[in-house]
Amino acid sequence: MTAVATPDAARLVFAACVTRSRKSGRRMGYTDAVSKNTTPIQEGKNMAVINITKENFAQEVLHSEKPVLLDFWASWCGPCRMLSPVVDEVAEERTDVKVGKVNVDENPELAEKFGIMSIPTLLVFKDGKLVKTAVGLHDKGGLAEMVK
């Protein structure tokens, strides 16, 4: 991730999507194929997925009694939009795992803290410690393997 200061907004550049985001939420770098053929991220619809912010990170992740799967994503990232429904399915099916999503545009501090250079990035925490990291798209079986 590279931070670039501009007069109107901070901009983060993520290598995996080769796209720039603006704090304003403007989508950049989308192609019609990506936006038509992926499932949009539906924040707030899946109650099993927790929106992780810098304010609730310690409580929800570091002090969790369950393993935690975190998905670092952005609304303008095509691969993130494709991974989102898979993460939602894992959250609904696995009651033994806490699943959270971190929007890197809204929480750049968390992305920086964990050295997130590409998205989507998945992190697994157990007993408050980072134990696994994966970058890119994964199927449900791959996610289940990560949180064993």
C-alpha positions in Angstrom: 0.0 0.0 0.0 1.3 3.4 -0.9 -0.2 6.5 0.7 -0.3 9.6 -1.6 -1.3 13.0 -0.4 -3.5 15.1 -2.7 -5.1 18.4 -2.1 -8.6 17.0 -2.0 -8.2 13.7 -0.3 -5.8 11.0 0.8 -5.3 8.3 -1.7 -4.2 4.7 -1.1 -2.8 2.5 -3.9 -3.1 -1.2 -3.6 -1.0 -3.4 -5.8 -3.4 -6.3 -6.3 -6.2 -4.2 -7.7 -3.9 -1.7 -9.4 -6.5 0.9 -8.5 -6.6 4.1 -6.5 -9.2 4.8 -4.0 -10.2 8.2 -2.7 -11.5 8.8 0.8 -14.5 10.3 -0.9 -15.6 6.8 -2.0 -15.3 7.4 -5.7 -14.8 4.1 -7.6 -11.8 4.2 -9.9 -10.5 1.6 -12.2 -13.7 -0.4 -12.6 -14.4 -2.1 -15.8 -18.0 -2.9 -16.9 -17.2 -6.6 -16.7 -16.1 -6.5 -13.1 -19.0 -4.4 -11.9 -21.6 -6.4 -13.8 -20.3 -9.9 -12.9 -19.7 -9.7 -9.2 -21.8 -9.6 -6.2 -21.8 -6.2 -4.4 -20.6 -6.0 -0.9 -23.7 -5.6 1.3 -22.6 -4.0 4.5 -25.0 -4.6 7.4 -27.1 -7.3 5.8 -25.2 -10.2 7.2 -25.4 -10.0 11.0 -22.8 -12.8 11.3 -20.1 -10.5 9.9 -18.8 -7.8 12.2 -17.6 -4.5 10.8 -14.1 -4.0 12.4 -12.8 -0.5 13.0 -9.9 0.8 15.0 -12.3 1.5 17.8 -13.6 -2.1 18.2 -10.5 -4.0 17.0 -9.1 -4.8 20.5 -12.5 -6.0 21.8 -13.6 -7.9 18.8 -10.3 -9.4 17.7 -7.6 -9.3 20.3 -9.9 -10.3 23.2 -12.0 -12.8 21.3 -12.4 -16.3 22.8 -13.0 -17.6 19.3 -10.6 -17.6 16.3 -11.1 -14.5 14.2 -11.1 -14.3 10.4 -10.6 -10.7 9.1 -11.2 -9.7 5.5 -9.4 -6.5 4.5 -11.4 -5.1 1.5 -12.5 -2.0 -0.4 -15.7 -1.3 -2.3 -13.8 -0.4 -5.5 -11.8 -3.7 -5.5 -13.2 -6.3 -7.9 -11.6 -9.3 -6.3 -12.9 -8.1 -2.9 -16.4 -8.0 -4.3 -16.0 -11.5 -5.5 -14.7 -12.8 -2.2 -17.3 -11.0 -0.1 -20.1 -13.6 -0.5 -17.7 -16.4 0.3 -16.7 -14.7 3.5 -20.4 -14.1 4.3 -21.1 -17.9 3.8 -18.3 -18.8 6.2 -19.6 -16.4 8.8 -23.1 -17.9 8.6 -22.0 -21.5 8.7 -19.2 -21.4 11.2 -20.4 -20.5 14.7 -17.0 -21.5 16.1 -15.3 -18.6 14.3 -15.8 -14.9 14.5 -15.7 -13.2 11.0 -15.0 -9.5 10.5 -14.4 -7.2 7.6 -12.1 -4.2 7.6 -12.7 -1.5 5.0 -9.2 -0.2 4.2 -10.6 3.1 3.0 -12.3 3.8 6.3 -9.6 2.2 8.5 -6.2 2.9 6.9 -4.6 2.7 10.3 -5.5 -1.0 10.6 -4.3 -1.7 7.1 -1.0 0.0 7.8 -0.6 -1.7 11.2 -0.7 -5.2 9.6 1.2 -4.2 6.5 -1.7 -4.8 4.1 -0.1 -4.1 0.6 -2.7 -5.9 -1.5 -6.4 -6.6 -1.1 -8.3 -8.7 -0.5 -6.1 -9.9 2.4 -7.3 -12.4 5.0 -5.9 -12.6 8.5 -6.6 -15.2 11.1 -6.1 -14.4 14.8 -6.1 -17.0 17.6 -5.8 -15.9 21.3 -5.2 -12.4 20.1 -2.2 -13.3 17.9 -1.9 -13.2 14.2 -1.4 -16.8 13.0 -2.2 -16.9 9.3 -2.2 -14.5 6.3 -3.5 -15.0 2.8 -3.8 -12.6 -0.1 -6.2 -12.8 -3.0 -9.3 -14.8 -3.8 -10.0 -18.1 -2.0 -12.9 -20.5 -2.1 -14.9 -21.5 0.9 -12.8 -24.7 1.4 -9.7 -22.5 1.5 -11.2 -20.2 4.1 -12.3 -23.2 6.2 -8.7 -24.6 6.0 -7.3 -21.3 7.2 -9.5 -21.2 10.4 -8.9 -24.8 11.5 
